[in-house]
């Protein structure tokens, strides 16, 4: 016979035990949730970076198998629009961002039938995942993708170029002899998986009509100063201006010396104000990227 006298107490203790277990399980799940979300963007960036680097290795191998073509857009000095310093650079642009190149998108060449002539370069849009904004005015771009317009890239049959992109650069079934890779010495195009710092300026996509059907965006970004708005991460973890070797070469060339002295005064490579500004801006960028690690 069941003793009903002790039944309420038993139910009370069973209820208390159930509540305790529920609280313990809840706390455990909460702690796991906190641990899993303590650095969510860092984890996301690490995954995107790893995936992009793996694709980038295939892309690099494919591009090595293409015929290399360079084109001359004219003296680089013509694109050296003056900027006083780092703050002036930000004032005249849409900000400063750090991220990784995740995709290349080859655009139809607006010259139509001229695309196969050596005179006209192709166009490429880099899809870049923004990990950090290094300036307040570009904070809204953090953890988003932006599209950055470049001159140069894969030249030749448009369908073959798109096939490479869709296959993530597995070129087994691609007639590579029908394609070439076209760049200019002054501005190498960063490959997929390259960590970059970009000083961009935003333009409506209507300014690039050949991109409108290919990009899910109302805006596209250009480099504010074509020769001086892109920094690439080197093996030592520091950012260097993408064409720093070319700039040093240019600064010591007779062509640059003659053009500089025509515009300004006697030229001394070690005292070049443009080079000095670039070096100071690069130093500032490395300080900023170190601060956000």
Phi, psi and omega in degrees: 000131182284132178276102182290346182297327185259001183296314179303318180297319181297317178296324179297313182292323177295319178296318179297318179297319180296318179296319180298314179298319179299318180294321181295314179297319179298316179296320180298315179295321180296316180298318178296320180297318179297316180296323182284339184246010182294326177225059186298319183288325177298316179295318180297315180296319180299319179292316179296319180297314181298314180298317181294320179296322179295318177293321181299327178296318178293320180297316181299318179295318180297314182295327177297333181273357179267153174292129182271131179229133176246156176226156184250110180276004185108173182303132181296335182300333181296336182261006180275067176298135187289135170228136188289314184195191182300313181297322178293324177300315180294320182299325185265011183225188179263011177126206182206125185228153175240137180188205182223142176285124183249344184197148169252138176235112180280129182263148172299136180284125185292352178277359176063244183294344180286352186301332183271001177269152182291345186288326187252125177279159173282182178231144181225139172250128176268128172270120187239126174274122182272115179275315181222146166262133180261008179214146183299325185290347177245018181301326182293350181269350182300139178063027177231167176261139173236161181243124186242124186277133178231152169263131184114174178128211183282126185244138178132214183297122184298319182295322179293321179296317179293328178296320177300316182295316182292328180273008182056041172069027168272106191264021185302323185250022183252133177282086186295337180294343179271000182237156173220169180241119188244125179218170170246149185298327186291337186213087177294144179274123181293134181286167176299137182092356179279129175278132189226157163241129185235135171256093189260166169229134185272134177233149173295144183294343177297340177287344179234074188303329181291348181262348190300322183276351186254340185245131179275057185209151176273346185229154175227151182251142174246164171281130185301312173242111189308325184267351192219031184235016183222130178236138181246142179283128181267183183295338180269004179082010179255154179264133178236145176304134191302329181246033185300323179295319179294320181298317178297319179296316180297319183297339180255013182267149177300325180300313181293317181301314181295316182291322180295313182293332176294323183273323189239263186208194180303136185262127173234114185309320182291346182244017182297116183295327178295315179295320180297318178297316180300319180294321179292319178296318179297320178298318179297318180298319179294325175296318181293317181291328176292325182291332184263003180291000000 
